[in-house]
Amino acid sequence: MKLFAKVLAFVAICSASFSVLALSDAQRDAIAERLKPLGSVCIQGDSSCATASAAVAGAAKSGEEIYNTNCMACHTTGAAGAPKFDDKAEWSARLAARSVDTIYQNAIKGYNAMPAMGLCMSCSDDDIKVTVDYMLAHNGL
């Protein structure tokens, strides 16, 4: 009985293997399409994916778009001590205590409870600076 089970298992494995070999080219292509990777990883400095990075980056976002997407939650409510977007007195006091370059660096590197880049992982340093400028300009500074 054990020998019969082993022979049956061997026949099943062989028939499954042969059925894979009997696939048409279209079926193989469909399987390959389903199994291909969804994306790839680009490492900074790798020149082989520079064009892909540029294509993914797309058009530059405005300071207002970045603010509305990443900054609004804390800067509208003042969460964790964030200066409120519409509070000119608070922004004036911060600007009097430190330079615009320091505010840029705080926004880029993080400061107190504010995470680096305001958690905008797709933003560049220049994007963050444009967003800070947008917030300051909104308050007439």
C-alpha positions as CSV (number, residue, x, y, z in Angstrom):
1,M,0.0,0.0,0.0
2,K,2.9,2.4,0.8
3,L,4.5,1.6,-2.5
4,F,1.2,2.4,-4.3
5,A,0.9,5.8,-2.5
6,K,4.5,6.6,-3.5
7,V,3.9,5.7,-7.1
8,L,0.7,7.7,-7.1
9,A,2.5,10.7,-5.7
10,F,5.3,10.4,-8.2
11,V,2.7,10.3,-11.1
12,A,0.9,13.3,-9.7
13,I,4.1,15.3,-9.5
14,C,5.2,14.3,-13.0
15,S,1.8,15.1,-14.5
16,A,1.8,18.5,-12.9
17,S,5.3,19.2,-14.2
18,F,4.4,18.2,-17.7
19,S,1.2,20.3,-17.6
20,V,3.4,23.4,-17.0
21,L,5.6,22.5,-20.0
22,A,2.5,22.2,-22.1
23,L,1.5,25.9,-21.7
24,S,1.2,28.0,-24.7
25,D,3.3,31.1,-25.2
26,A,0.4,33.3,-24.4
27,Q,-0.3,31.5,-21.1
28,R,3.4,31.8,-20.2
29,D,3.4,35.5,-21.0
30,A,0.3,36.0,-18.8
31,I,1.9,34.2,-15.9
32,A,5.1,36.2,-16.3
33,E,3.0,39.4,-16.4
34,R,1.3,38.4,-13.1
35,L,4.6,37.6,-11.4
36,K,6.6,40.7,-12.5
37,P,7.7,43.1,-9.7
38,L,5.3,46.0,-9.0
39,G,8.2,48.5,-8.7
40,S,11.8,49.0,-8.1
41,V,14.0,50.7,-5.6
42,C,16.3,53.6,-6.5
43,I,19.2,54.3,-4.3
44,Q,20.5,57.9,-4.1
45,G,23.5,58.2,-6.3
46,D,22.6,55.3,-8.6
47,S,22.6,56.9,-12.1
48,S,20.8,53.9,-13.7
49,C,17.4,55.1,-12.3
50,A,17.8,58.9,-12.6
51,T,15.3,59.2,-15.4
52,A,12.8,57.1,-13.4
53,S,13.2,59.3,-10.4
54,A,12.6,62.4,-12.5
55,A,9.5,60.9,-14.0
56,V,8.1,60.0,-10.7
57,A,8.8,63.4,-9.2
58,G,6.5,65.0,-11.7
59,A,5.7,68.7,-11.6
60,A,6.8,70.8,-8.6
61,K,4.2,71.4,-5.9
62,S,3.5,74.8,-4.6
63,G,4.0,75.8,-1.0
64,E,0.2,75.9,-0.6
65,E,-0.2,72.4,-1.9
66,I,2.5,71.0,0.4
67,Y,1.0,72.9,3.3
68,N,-2.5,71.6,2.6
69,T,-1.2,68.0,2.3
70,N,1.4,67.8,5.0
71,C,1.4,70.8,7.4
72,M,-2.2,71.8,7.9
73,A,-3.1,69.3,10.6
74,C,-0.7,70.7,13.1
75,H,-0.4,74.3,11.9
76,T,-4.2,74.9,11.8
77,T,-4.7,73.6,15.3
78,G,-1.4,74.5,17.0
79,A,-0.8,70.9,17.9
80,A,2.3,70.2,19.9
81,G,3.1,73.9,20.0
82,A,3.1,74.4,16.2
83,P,2.6,78.1,15.3
84,K,-0.9,78.4,13.9
85,F,-1.1,79.3,10.2
86,D,-3.3,82.4,10.8
87,D,-1.5,83.7,13.9
88,K,0.6,86.7,12.7
89,A,1.7,87.6,16.2
90,E,3.1,84.1,16.9
91,W,4.9,83.9,13.5
92,S,6.3,87.5,14.1
93,A,7.6,86.4,17.5
94,R,9.3,83.3,16.1
95,L,10.8,85.3,13.2
96,A,12.1,87.9,15.7
97,A,13.7,85.1,17.8
98,R,15.5,83.3,14.9
99,S,16.4,83.9,11.3
100,V,14.5,82.6,8.3
101,D,17.4,80.2,7.7
102,T,17.0,78.8,11.2
103,I,13.2,78.3,10.6
104,Y,14.1,76.5,7.3
105,Q,16.5,74.2,9.1
106,N,14.0,73.5,11.8
107,A,11.4,72.6,9.3
108,I,13.9,70.4,7.3
109,K,15.6,68.7,10.2
110,G,12.7,68.7,12.7
111,Y,12.4,70.8,15.9
112,N,10.9,69.8,19.2
113,A,7.7,67.8,18.4
114,M,7.8,68.7,14.7
115,P,9.2,65.7,12.6
116,A,11.8,66.3,10.0
117,M,10.3,67.6,6.7
118,G,6.9,67.7,8.4
119,L,6.7,64.0,7.4
120,C,6.7,65.0,3.7
121,M,9.0,62.3,2.5
122,S,8.6,63.2,-1.1
123,C,9.6,66.8,-0.4
124,S,13.0,68.3,-1.1
125,D,14.7,70.9,1.1
126,D,13.7,73.5,-1.5
127,D,10.0,72.3,-1.3
128,I,10.1,72.8,2.5
129,K,11.6,76.3,2.1
130,V,8.9,77.2,-0.4
131,T,6.3,76.0,2.1
132,V,7.8,78.0,4.9
133,D,7.9,81.1,2.6
134,Y,4.2,80.4,1.8
135,M,3.3,80.3,5.5
136,L,5.3,83.5,6.3
137,A,3.9,85.3,3.3
138,H,0.3,84.4,4.4
139,N,1.0,86.2,7.6
140,G,2.5,89.2,5.8
141,L,6.1,88.5,6.9
